[in-house]
Amino acid sequence: MATKTVRLDEDVYERIKSKKREDETFSAAIDRLTSDYSLLDFAGGYTDEDAARHRDLLERSEETAAEDRRKLLDRVGADGE
């Protein structure tokens, strides 16, 4: 993966550093902090279509997590009950 060097003012660097999680690189932290959605995006203008789309994403995420748990339990020989 290609990389770029970015010059940051010291105060900007410190703000990012303060929001960076221990297990994150600066690149991952900046990616998370500049993602397409934030809680402020939902402060207004949240449509029924948005709600349906997010509900669908959550359901698919839960299904994927359940399947991953089943596979892990099978792999370690547990029945999950």
PDB file of N, CA, C and O in Angstrom:
ATOM      1  N   MET A   1       0.846  -1.169   0.000  1.00  0.00           N
ATOM      2  CA  MET A   1       0.000   0.000   0.000  1.00  0.00           C
ATOM      3  C   MET A   1       0.895   1.237   0.000  1.00  0.00           C
ATOM      4  O   MET A   1       1.862   1.316   0.758  1.00  0.00           O
ATOM      5  N   ALA A   2       0.568   2.184  -0.842  1.00  0.00           N
ATOM      6  CA  ALA A   2       1.335   3.422  -0.924  1.00  0.00           C
ATOM      7  C   ALA A   2       1.073   4.278   0.312  1.00  0.00           C
ATOM      8  O   ALA A   2       0.011   4.191   0.928  1.00  0.00           O
ATOM      9  N   THR A   3       2.041   5.091   0.658  1.00  0.00           N
ATOM     10  CA  THR A   3       1.878   5.996   1.794  1.00  0.00           C
ATOM     11  C   THR A   3       2.197   7.408   1.361  1.00  0.00           C
ATOM     12  O   THR A   3       2.852   7.627   0.342  1.00  0.00           O
ATOM     13  N   LYS A   4       1.728   8.365   2.143  1.00  0.00           N
ATOM     14  CA  LYS A   4       1.998   9.782   1.926  1.00  0.00           C
ATOM     15  C   LYS A   4       2.473  10.376   3.231  1.00  0.00           C
ATOM     16  O   LYS A   4       2.038   9.961   4.305  1.00  0.00           O
ATOM     17  N   THR A   5       3.349  11.329   3.143  1.00  0.00           N
ATOM     18  CA  THR A   5       3.778  12.083   4.314  1.00  0.00           C
ATOM     19  C   THR A   5       2.924  13.344   4.372  1.00  0.00           C
ATOM     20  O   THR A   5       2.772  14.052   3.376  1.00  0.00           O
ATOM     21  N   VAL A   6       2.371  13.616   5.552  1.00  0.00           N
ATOM     22  CA  VAL A   6       1.489  14.767   5.725  1.00  0.00           C
ATOM     23  C   VAL A   6       2.044  15.638   6.835  1.00  0.00           C
ATOM     24  O   VAL A   6       2.413  15.141   7.899  1.00  0.00           O
ATOM     25  N   ARG A   7       2.100  16.910   6.593  1.00  0.00           N
ATOM     26  CA  ARG A   7       2.584  17.858   7.603  1.00  0.00           C
ATOM     27  C   ARG A   7       1.370  18.355   8.385  1.00  0.00           C
ATOM     28  O   ARG A   7       0.395  18.829   7.802  1.00  0.00           O
ATOM     29  N   LEU A   8       1.445  18.241   9.720  1.00  0.00           N
ATOM     30  CA  LEU A   8       0.364  18.684  10.599  1.00  0.00           C
ATOM     31  C   LEU A   8       0.880  19.735  11.569  1.00  0.00           C
ATOM     32  O   LEU A   8       2.008  19.648  12.053  1.00  0.00           O
ATOM     33  N   ASP A   9       0.050  20.720  11.846  1.00  0.00           N
ATOM     34  CA  ASP A   9       0.385  21.641  12.931  1.00  0.00           C
ATOM     35  C   ASP A   9       0.394  20.841  14.220  1.00  0.00           C
ATOM     36  O   ASP A   9      -0.338  19.860  14.351  1.00  0.00           O
ATOM     37  N   GLU A  10       1.212  21.249  15.164  1.00  0.00           N
ATOM     38  CA  GLU A  10       1.371  20.496  16.403  1.00  0.00           C
ATOM     39  C   GLU A  10       0.044  20.346  17.159  1.00  0.00           C
ATOM     40  O   GLU A  10      -0.217  19.289  17.733  1.00  0.00           O
ATOM     41  N   ASP A  11      -0.788  21.381  17.166  1.00  0.00           N
ATOM     42  CA  ASP A  11      -2.060  21.283  17.878  1.00  0.00           C
ATOM     43  C   ASP A  11      -2.994  20.271  17.214  1.00  0.00           C
ATOM     44  O   ASP A  11      -3.746  19.578  17.899  1.00  0.00           O
ATOM     45  N   VAL A  12      -2.949  20.186  15.892  1.00  0.00           N
ATOM     46  CA  VAL A  12      -3.763  19.195  15.176  1.00  0.00           C
ATOM     47  C   VAL A  12      -3.259  17.794  15.490  1.00  0.00           C
ATOM     48  O   VAL A  12      -4.052  16.888  15.746  1.00  0.00           O
ATOM     49  N   TYR A  13      -1.952  17.617  15.471  1.00  0.00           N
ATOM     50  CA  TYR A  13      -1.354  16.327  15.816  1.00  0.00           C
ATOM     51  C   TYR A  13      -1.787  15.894  17.214  1.00  0.00           C
ATOM     52  O   TYR A  13      -2.161  14.739  17.414  1.00  0.00           O
ATOM     53  N   GLU A  14      -1.741  16.807  18.182  1.00  0.00           N
ATOM     54  CA  GLU A  14      -2.115  16.481  19.559  1.00  0.00           C
ATOM     55  C   GLU A  14      -3.588  16.120  19.676  1.00  0.00           C
ATOM     56  O   GLU A  14      -3.952  15.239  20.455  1.00  0.00           O
ATOM     57  N   ARG A  15      -4.440  16.796  18.904  1.00  0.00           N
ATOM     58  CA  ARG A  15      -5.876  16.462  18.932  1.00  0.00           C
ATOM     59  C   ARG A  15      -6.109  15.056  18.405  1.00  0.00           C
ATOM     60  O   ARG A  15      -6.872  14.286  18.990  1.00  0.00           O
ATOM     61  N   ILE A  16      -5.454  14.722  17.305  1.00  0.00           N
ATOM     62  CA  ILE A  16      -5.593  13.364  16.747  1.00  0.00           C
ATOM     63  C   ILE A  16      -5.040  12.344  17.734  1.00  0.00           C
ATOM     64  O   ILE A  16      -5.667  11.316  17.988  1.00  0.00           O
ATOM     65  N   LYS A  17      -3.879  12.629  18.282  1.00  0.00           N
ATOM     66  CA  LYS A  17      -3.248  11.724  19.241  1.00  0.00           C
ATOM     67  C   LYS A  17      -4.162  11.478  20.441  1.00  0.00           C
ATOM     68  O   LYS A  17      -4.232  10.355  20.940  1.00  0.00           O
ATOM     69  N   SER A  18      -4.859  12.510  20.909  1.00  0.00           N
ATOM     70  CA  SER A  18      -5.736  12.359  22.073  1.00  0.00           C
ATOM     71  C   SER A  18      -6.973  11.518  21.757  1.00  0.00           C
ATOM     72  O   SER A  18      -7.579  10.946  22.663  1.00  0.00           O
ATOM     73  N   LYS A  19      -7.349  11.437  20.487  1.00  0.00           N
ATOM     74  CA  LYS A  19      -8.531  10.659  20.088  1.00  0.00           C
ATOM     75  C   LYS A  19      -8.161   9.278  19.552  1.00  0.00           C
ATOM     76  O   LYS A  19      -9.030   8.434  19.334  1.00  0.00           O
ATOM     77  N   LYS A  20      -6.860   9.054  19.343  1.00  0.00           N
ATOM     78  CA  LYS A  20      -6.384   7.778  18.815  1.00  0.00           C
ATOM     79  C   LYS A  20      -6.487   6.704  19.884  1.00  0.00           C
ATOM     80  O   LYS A  20      -6.090   6.915  21.030  1.00  0.00           O
ATOM     81  N   ARG A  21      -7.018   5.564  19.506  1.00  0.00           N
ATOM     82  CA  ARG A  21      -7.105   4.430  20.425  1.00  0.00           C
ATOM     83  C   ARG A  21      -5.744   3.758  20.512  1.00  0.00           C
ATOM     84  O   ARG A  21      -4.932   3.859  19.592  1.00  0.00           O
ATOM     85  N   GLU A  22      -5.498   3.065  21.631  1.00  0.00           N
ATOM     86  CA  GLU A  22      -4.178   2.454  21.847  1.00  0.00           C
ATOM     87  C   GLU A  22      -3.794   1.473  20.751  1.00  0.00           C
ATOM     88  O   GLU A  22      -2.620   1.362  20.396  1.00  0.00           O
ATOM     89  N   ASP A  23      -4.774   0.763  20.216  1.00  0.00           N
ATOM     90  CA  ASP A  23      -4.484  -0.267  19.216  1.00  0.00           C
ATOM     91  C   ASP A  23      -4.534   0.259  17.785  1.00  0.00           C
ATOM     92  O   ASP A  23      -4.470  -0.527  16.841  1.00  0.00           O
ATOM     93  N   GLU A  24      -4.647   1.584  17.608  1.00  0.00           N
ATOM     94  CA  GLU A  24      -4.762   2.169  16.282  1.00  0.00           C
ATOM     95  C   GLU A  24      -3.459   2.827  15.835  1.00  0.00           C
ATOM     96  O   GLU A  24      -2.692   3.354  16.641  1.00  0.00           O
ATOM     97  N   THR A  25      -3.242   2.779  14.543  1.00  0.00           N
ATOM     98  CA  THR A  25      -2.205   3.610  13.948  1.00  0.00           C
ATOM     99  C   THR A  25      -2.802   4.998  13.740  1.00  0.00           C
ATOM    100  O   THR A  25      -4.018   5.168  13.819  1.00  0.00           O
ATOM    101  N   PHE A  26      -1.967   5.976  13.478  1.00  0.00           N
ATOM    102  CA  PHE A  26      -2.490   7.317  13.178  1.00  0.00           C
ATOM    103  C   PHE A  26      -3.365   7.260  11.933  1.00  0.00           C
ATOM    104  O   PHE A  26      -4.397   7.927  11.870  1.00  0.00           O
ATOM    105  N   SER A  27      -2.961   6.473  10.946  1.00  0.00           N
ATOM    106  CA  SER A  27      -3.744   6.354   9.722  1.00  0.00           C
ATOM    107  C   SER A  27      -5.138   5.806  10.025  1.00  0.00           C
ATOM    108  O   SER A  27      -6.131   6.326   9.516  1.00  0.00           O
ATOM    109  N   ALA A  28      -5.218   4.763  10.847  1.00  0.00           N
ATOM    110  CA  ALA A  28      -6.517   4.186  11.208  1.00  0.00           C
ATOM    111  C   ALA A  28      -7.353   5.184  12.003  1.00  0.00           C
ATOM    112  O   ALA A  28      -8.563   5.278  11.801  1.00  0.00           O
ATOM    113  N   ALA A  29      -6.720   5.923  12.899  1.00  0.00           N
ATOM    114  CA  ALA A  29      -7.448   6.909  13.696  1.00  0.00           C
ATOM    115  C   ALA A  29      -8.021   8.011  12.805  1.00  0.00           C
ATOM    116  O   ALA A  29      -9.178   8.401  12.960  1.00  0.00           O
ATOM    117  N   ILE A  30      -7.216   8.505  11.884  1.00  0.00           N
ATOM    118  CA  ILE A  30      -7.695   9.553  10.978  1.00  0.00           C
ATOM    119  C   ILE A  30      -8.819   9.018  10.108  1.00  0.00           C
ATOM    120  O   ILE A  30      -9.802   9.718   9.865  1.00  0.00           O
ATOM    121  N   ASP A  31      -8.686   7.791   9.638  1.00  0.00           N
ATOM    122  CA  ASP A  31      -9.749   7.173   8.844  1.00  0.00           C
ATOM    123  C   ASP A  31     -11.044   7.103   9.647  1.00  0.00           C
ATOM    124  O   ASP A  31     -12.108   7.465   9.144  1.00  0.00           O
ATOM    125  N   ARG A  32     -10.959   6.636  10.896  1.00  0.00           N
ATOM    126  CA  ARG A  32     -12.152   6.533  11.742  1.00  0.00           C
ATOM    127  C   ARG A  32     -12.748   7.913  12.013  1.00  0.00           C
ATOM    128  O   ARG A  32     -13.963   8.096  11.939  1.00  0.00           O
ATOM    129  N   LEU A  33     -11.894   8.873  12.323  1.00  0.00           N
ATOM    130  CA  LEU A  33     -12.364  10.209  12.683  1.00  0.00           C
ATOM    131  C   LEU A  33     -12.927  10.987  11.506  1.00  0.00           C
ATOM    132  O   LEU A  33     -13.671  11.949  11.699  1.00  0.00           O
ATOM    133  N   THR A  34     -12.586  10.586  10.296  1.00  0.00           N
ATOM    134  CA  THR A  34     -13.070  11.296   9.111  1.00  0.00           C
ATOM    135  C   THR A  34     -14.020  10.439   8.282  1.00  0.00           C
ATOM    136  O   THR A  34     -14.237  10.713   7.102  1.00  0.00           O
ATOM    137  N   SER A  35     -14.586   9.403   8.895  1.00  0.00           N
ATOM    138  CA  SER A  35     -15.485   8.518   8.157  1.00  0.00           C
ATOM    139  C   SER A  35     -16.721   9.282   7.689  1.00  0.00           C
ATOM    140  O   SER A  35     -16.963  10.418   8.097  1.00  0.00           O
ATOM    141  N   ASP A  36     -17.481   8.641   6.836  1.00  0.00           N
ATOM    142  CA  ASP A  36     -18.644   9.292   6.231  1.00  0.00           C
ATOM    143  C   ASP A  36     -19.749   9.636   7.213  1.00  0.00           C
ATOM    144  O   ASP A  36     -20.530  10.552   6.956  1.00  0.00           O
ATOM    145  N   TYR A  37     -19.836   8.930   8.326  1.00  0.00           N
ATOM    146  CA  TYR A  37     -20.940   9.149   9.254  1.00  0.00           C
ATOM    147  C   TYR A  37     -20.420   9.538  10.631  1.00  0.00           C
ATOM    148  O   TYR A  37     -19.387   9.045  11.083  1.00  0.00           O
ATOM    149  N   SER A  38     -21.133  10.406  11.271  1.00  0.00           N
ATOM    150  CA  SER A  38     -20.896  10.724  12.674  1.00  0.00           C
ATOM    151  C   SER A  38     -22.270  10.886  13.326  1.00  0.00           C
ATOM    152  O   SER A  38     -23.283  10.971  12.631  1.00  0.00           O
ATOM    153  N   LEU A  39     -22.303  10.928  14.622  1.00  0.00           N
ATOM    154  CA  LEU A  39     -23.584  11.119  15.302  1.00  0.00           C
ATOM    155  C   LEU A  39     -24.236  12.436  14.918  1.00  0.00           C
ATOM    156  O   LEU A  39     -25.462  12.542  14.919  1.00  0.00           O
ATOM    157  N   LEU A  40     -23.440  13.433  14.593  1.00  0.00           N
ATOM    158  CA  LEU A  40     -24.000  14.714  14.175  1.00  0.00           C
ATOM    159  C   LEU A  40     -24.792  14.593  12.882  1.00  0.00           C
ATOM    160  O   LEU A  40     -25.717  15.371  12.646  1.00  0.00           O
ATOM    161  N   ASP A  41     -24.442  13.633  12.051  1.00  0.00           N
ATOM    162  CA  ASP A  41     -25.181  13.423  10.803  1.00  0.00           C
ATOM    163  C   ASP A  41     -26.626  13.026  11.065  1.00  0.00           C
ATOM    164  O   ASP A  41     -27.497  13.241  10.223  1.00  0.00           O
ATOM    165  N   PHE A  42     -26.877  12.453  12.223  1.00  0.00           N
ATOM    166  CA  PHE A  42     -28.216  11.963  12.530  1.00  0.00           C
ATOM    167  C   PHE A  42     -29.036  12.966  13.342  1.00  0.00           C
ATOM    168  O   PHE A  42     -30.162  12.666  13.737  1.00  0.00           O
ATOM    169  N   ALA A  43     -28.483  14.151  13.594  1.00  0.00           N
ATOM    170  CA  ALA A  43     -29.174  15.155  14.399  1.00  0.00           C
ATOM    171  C   ALA A  43     -30.398  15.714  13.686  1.00  0.00           C
ATOM    172  O   ALA A  43     -31.307  16.230  14.336  1.00  0.00           O
ATOM    173  N   GLY A  44     -30.435  15.622  12.406  1.00  0.00           N
ATOM    174  CA  GLY A  44     -31.593  16.110  11.667  1.00  0.00           C
ATOM    175  C   GLY A  44     -31.611  15.500  10.285  1.00  0.00           C
ATOM    176  O   GLY A  44     -30.591  15.020   9.791  1.00  0.00           O
ATOM    177  N   GLY A  45     -32.775  15.519   9.662  1.00  0.00           N
ATOM    178  CA  GLY A  45     -32.884  15.028   8.305  1.00  0.00           C
ATOM    179  C   GLY A  45     -32.780  13.524   8.160  1.00  0.00           C
ATOM    180  O   GLY A  45     -32.469  13.032   7.075  1.00  0.00           O
ATOM    181  N   TYR A  46     -33.029  12.788   9.219  1.00  0.00           N
ATOM    182  CA  TYR A  46     -32.963  11.326   9.182  1.00  0.00           C
ATOM    183  C   TYR A  46     -34.277  10.813   8.625  1.00  0.00           C
ATOM    184  O   TYR A  46     -35.314  10.938   9.277  1.00  0.00           O
ATOM    185  N   THR A  47     -34.253  10.239   7.433  1.00  0.00           N
ATOM    186  CA  THR A  47     -35.476   9.820   6.753  1.00  0.00           C
ATOM    187  C   THR A  47     -35.844   8.380   7.094  1.00  0.00           C
ATOM    188  O   THR A  47     -35.042   7.635   7.658  1.00  0.00           O
ATOM    189  N   ASP A  48     -37.058   8.007   6.746  1.00  0.00           N
ATOM    190  CA  ASP A  48     -37.483   6.610   6.916  1.00  0.00           C
ATOM    191  C   ASP A  48     -36.619   5.683   6.071  1.00  0.00           C
ATOM    192  O   ASP A  48     -36.335   4.554   6.468  1.00  0.00           O
ATOM    193  N   GLU A  49     -36.204   6.167   4.904  1.00  0.00           N
ATOM    194  CA  GLU A  49     -35.327   5.371   4.038  1.00  0.00           C
ATOM    195  C   GLU A  49     -33.977   5.142   4.715  1.00  0.00           C
ATOM    196  O   GLU A  49     -33.433   4.040   4.657  1.00  0.00           O
ATOM    197  N   ASP A  50     -33.437   6.176   5.354  1.00  0.00           N
ATOM    198  CA  ASP A  50     -32.185   6.030   6.111  1.00  0.00           C
ATOM    199  C   ASP A  50     -32.351   4.996   7.216  1.00  0.00           C
ATOM    200  O   ASP A  50     -31.489   4.138   7.408  1.00  0.00           O
ATOM    201  N   ALA A  51     -33.461   5.082   7.940  1.00  0.00           N
ATOM    202  CA  ALA A  51     -33.711   4.147   9.045  1.00  0.00           C
ATOM    203  C   ALA A  51     -33.799   2.719   8.532  1.00  0.00           C
ATOM    204  O   ALA A  51     -33.238   1.806   9.138  1.00  0.00           O
ATOM    205  N   ALA A  52     -34.496   2.519   7.424  1.00  0.00           N
ATOM    206  CA  ALA A  52     -34.629   1.171   6.857  1.00  0.00           C
ATOM    207  C   ALA A  52     -33.271   0.633   6.420  1.00  0.00           C
ATOM    208  O   ALA A  52     -32.960  -0.537   6.643  1.00  0.00           O
ATOM    209  N   ARG A  53     -32.460   1.492   5.796  1.00  0.00           N
ATOM    210  CA  ARG A  53     -31.137   1.067   5.348  1.00  0.00           C
ATOM    211  C   ARG A  53     -30.267   0.674   6.535  1.00  0.00           C
ATOM    212  O   ARG A  53     -29.567  -0.337   6.486  1.00  0.00           O
ATOM    213  N   HIS A  54     -30.309   1.465   7.594  1.00  0.00           N
ATOM    214  CA  HIS A  54     -29.498   1.151   8.772  1.00  0.00           C
ATOM    215  C   HIS A  54     -30.014  -0.095   9.490  1.00  0.00           C
ATOM    216  O   HIS A  54     -29.223  -0.887  10.002  1.00  0.00           O
ATOM    217  N   ARG A  55     -31.320  -0.267   9.529  1.00  0.00           N
ATOM    218  CA  ARG A  55     -31.890  -1.468  10.132  1.00  0.00           C
ATOM    219  C   ARG A  55     -31.414  -2.701   9.371  1.00  0.00           C
ATOM    220  O   ARG A  55     -31.054  -3.709   9.980  1.00  0.00           O
ATOM    221  N   ASP A  56     -31.412  -2.622   8.036  1.00  0.00           N
ATOM    222  CA  ASP A  56     -30.948  -3.732   7.200  1.00  0.00           C
ATOM    223  C   ASP A  56     -29.477  -4.027   7.459  1.00  0.00           C
ATOM    224  O   ASP A  56     -29.087  -5.188   7.579  1.00  0.00           O
ATOM    225  N   LEU A  57     -28.661  -2.983   7.545  1.00  0.00           N
ATOM    226  CA  LEU A  57     -27.237  -3.174   7.821  1.00  0.00           C
ATOM    227  C   LEU A  57     -27.016  -3.834   9.178  1.00  0.00           C
ATOM    228  O   LEU A  57     -26.166  -4.714   9.310  1.00  0.00           O
ATOM    229  N   LEU A  58     -27.779  -3.411  10.188  1.00  0.00           N
ATOM    230  CA  LEU A  58     -27.650  -4.015  11.518  1.00  0.00           C
ATOM    231  C   LEU A  58     -28.066  -5.480  11.508  1.00  0.00           C
ATOM    232  O   LEU A  58     -27.405  -6.322  12.116  1.00  0.00           O
ATOM    233  N   GLU A  59     -29.160  -5.782  10.820  1.00  0.00           N
ATOM    234  CA  GLU A  59     -29.615  -7.174  10.754  1.00  0.00           C
ATOM    235  C   GLU A  59     -28.572  -8.053  10.074  1.00  0.00           C
ATOM    236  O   GLU A  59     -28.281  -9.155  10.539  1.00  0.00           O
ATOM    237  N   ARG A  60     -28.011  -7.558   8.968  1.00  0.00           N
ATOM    238  CA  ARG A  60     -26.982  -8.346   8.273  1.00  0.00           C
ATOM    239  C   ARG A  60     -25.745  -8.513   9.141  1.00  0.00           C
ATOM    240  O   ARG A  60     -25.124  -9.575   9.146  1.00  0.00           O
ATOM    241  N   SER A  61     -25.390  -7.473   9.870  1.00  0.00           N
ATOM    242  CA  SER A  61     -24.238  -7.540  10.768  1.00  0.00           C
ATOM    243  C   SER A  61     -24.476  -8.572  11.870  1.00  0.00           C
ATOM    244  O   SER A  61     -23.581  -9.350  12.202  1.00  0.00           O
ATOM    245  N   GLU A  62     -25.683  -8.575  12.434  1.00  0.00           N
ATOM    246  CA  GLU A  62     -26.011  -9.550  13.479  1.00  0.00           C
ATOM    247  C   GLU A  62     -26.000 -10.966  12.933  1.00  0.00           C
ATOM    248  O   GLU A  62     -25.542 -11.888  13.607  1.00  0.00           O
ATOM    249  N   GLU A  63     -26.503 -11.150  11.712  1.00  0.00           N
ATOM    250  CA  GLU A  63     -26.493 -12.478  11.092  1.00  0.00           C
ATOM    251  C   GLU A  63     -25.061 -12.957  10.857  1.00  0.00           C
ATOM    252  O   GLU A  63     -24.738 -14.116  11.117  1.00  0.00           O
ATOM    253  N   THR A  64     -24.220 -12.073  10.372  1.00  0.00           N
ATOM    254  CA  THR A  64     -22.821 -12.417  10.136  1.00  0.00           C
ATOM    255  C   THR A  64     -22.128 -12.773  11.441  1.00  0.00           C
ATOM    256  O   THR A  64     -21.372 -13.743  11.500  1.00  0.00           O
ATOM    257  N   ALA A  65     -22.381 -11.987  12.496  1.00  0.00           N
ATOM    258  CA  ALA A  65     -21.770 -12.257  13.801  1.00  0.00           C
ATOM    259  C   ALA A  65     -22.231 -13.604  14.336  1.00  0.00           C
ATOM    260  O   ALA A  65     -21.425 -14.358  14.881  1.00  0.00           O
ATOM    261  N   ALA A  66     -23.517 -13.920  14.191  1.00  0.00           N
ATOM    262  CA  ALA A  66     -24.042 -15.201  14.664  1.00  0.00           C
ATOM    263  C   ALA A  66     -23.395 -16.360  13.903  1.00  0.00           C
ATOM    264  O   ALA A  66     -23.043 -17.378  14.498  1.00  0.00           O
ATOM    265  N   GLU A  67     -23.243 -16.201  12.606  1.00  0.00           N
ATOM    266  CA  GLU A  67     -22.613 -17.251  11.802  1.00  0.00           C
ATOM    267  C   GLU A  67     -21.144 -17.420  12.200  1.00  0.00           C
ATOM    268  O   GLU A  67     -20.648 -18.542  12.302  1.00  0.00           O
ATOM    269  N   ASP A  68     -20.457 -16.305  12.422  1.00  0.00           N
ATOM    270  CA  ASP A  68     -19.058 -16.374  12.857  1.00  0.00           C
ATOM    271  C   ASP A  68     -18.940 -17.090  14.202  1.00  0.00           C
ATOM    272  O   ASP A  68     -18.020 -17.883  14.405  1.00  0.00           O
ATOM    273  N   ARG A  69     -19.872 -16.813  15.124  1.00  0.00           N
ATOM    274  CA  ARG A  69     -19.867 -17.500  16.430  1.00  0.00           C
ATOM    275  C   ARG A  69     -20.079 -18.997  16.259  1.00  0.00           C
ATOM    276  O   ARG A  69     -19.392 -19.804  16.886  1.00  0.00           O
ATOM    277  N   ARG A  70     -21.046 -19.371  15.398  1.00  0.00           N
ATOM    278  CA  ARG A  70     -21.306 -20.801  15.151  1.00  0.00           C
ATOM    279  C   ARG A  70     -20.060 -21.494  14.598  1.00  0.00           C
ATOM    280  O   ARG A  70     -19.712 -22.592  15.032  1.00  0.00           O
ATOM    281  N   LYS A  71     -19.395 -20.851  13.643  1.00  0.00           N
ATOM    282  CA  LYS A  71     -18.189 -21.439  13.051  1.00  0.00           C
ATOM    283  C   LYS A  71     -17.089 -21.590  14.093  1.00  0.00           C
ATOM    284  O   LYS A  71     -16.400 -22.610  14.120  1.00  0.00           O
ATOM    285  N   LEU A  72     -16.918 -20.599  14.939  1.00  0.00           N
ATOM    286  CA  LEU A  72     -15.902 -20.654  15.985  1.00  0.00           C
ATOM    287  C   LEU A  72     -16.213 -21.765  16.983  1.00  0.00           C
ATOM    288  O   LEU A  72     -15.323 -22.522  17.372  1.00  0.00           O
ATOM    289  N   LEU A  73     -17.462 -21.862  17.390  1.00  0.00           N
ATOM    290  CA  LEU A  73     -17.857 -22.916  18.328  1.00  0.00           C
ATOM    291  C   LEU A  73     -17.645 -24.290  17.712  1.00  0.00           C
ATOM    292  O   LEU A  73     -17.186 -25.211  18.389  1.00  0.00           O
ATOM    293  N   ASP A  74     -17.975 -24.436  16.430  1.00  0.00           N
ATOM    294  CA  ASP A  74     -17.739 -25.722  15.741  1.00  0.00           C
ATOM    295  C   ASP A  74     -16.254 -26.042  15.714  1.00  0.00           C
ATOM    296  O   ASP A  74     -15.855 -27.186  15.935  1.00  0.00           O
ATOM    297  N   ARG A  75     -15.435 -25.030  15.443  1.00  0.00           N
ATOM    298  CA  ARG A  75     -13.995 -25.228  15.330  1.00  0.00           C
ATOM    299  C   ARG A  75     -13.372 -25.667  16.647  1.00  0.00           C
ATOM    300  O   ARG A  75     -12.436 -26.466  16.656  1.00  0.00           O
ATOM    301  N   VAL A  76     -13.897 -25.140  17.781  1.00  0.00           N
ATOM    302  CA  VAL A  76     -13.327 -25.503  19.072  1.00  0.00           C
ATOM    303  C   VAL A  76     -14.056 -26.674  19.715  1.00  0.00           C
ATOM    304  O   VAL A  76     -13.720 -27.097  20.822  1.00  0.00           O
ATOM    305  N   GLY A  77     -15.064 -27.198  19.006  1.00  0.00           N
ATOM    306  CA  GLY A  77     -15.766 -28.382  19.497  1.00  0.00           C
ATOM    307  C   GLY A  77     -16.799 -28.112  20.571  1.00  0.00           C
ATOM    308  O   GLY A  77     -17.144 -29.016  21.332  1.00  0.00           O
ATOM    309  N   ALA A  78     -17.295 -26.902  20.650  1.00  0.00           N
ATOM    310  CA  ALA A  78     -18.352 -26.567  21.616  1.00  0.00           C
ATOM    311  C   ALA A  78     -19.685 -26.543  20.888  1.00  0.00           C
ATOM    312  O   ALA A  78     -19.750 -26.267  19.690  1.00  0.00           O
ATOM    313  N   ASP A  79     -20.748 -26.836  21.629  1.00  0.00           N
ATOM    314  CA  ASP A  79     -22.061 -26.851  20.960  1.00  0.00           C
ATOM    315  C   ASP A  79     -22.790 -25.531  21.065  1.00  0.00           C
ATOM    316  O   ASP A  79     -23.791 -25.340  20.374  1.00  0.00           O
ATOM    317  N   GLY A  80     -22.332 -24.604  21.902  1.00  0.00           N
ATOM    318  CA  GLY A  80     -22.937 -23.290  22.006  1.00  0.00           C
ATOM    319  C   GLY A  80     -24.248 -23.246  22.745  1.00  0.00           C
ATOM    320  O   GLY A  80     -24.928 -22.220  22.714  1.00  0.00           O
ATOM    321  N   GLU A  81     -24.630 -24.310  23.406  1.00  0.00           N
ATOM    322  CA  GLU A  81     -25.911 -24.328  24.105  1.00  0.00           C
ATOM    323  C   GLU A  81     -25.691 -24.344  25.587  1.00  0.00           C
ATOM    324  O   GLU A  81     -26.654 -24.360  26.354  1.00  0.00           O
TER     325      GLU A  81
END
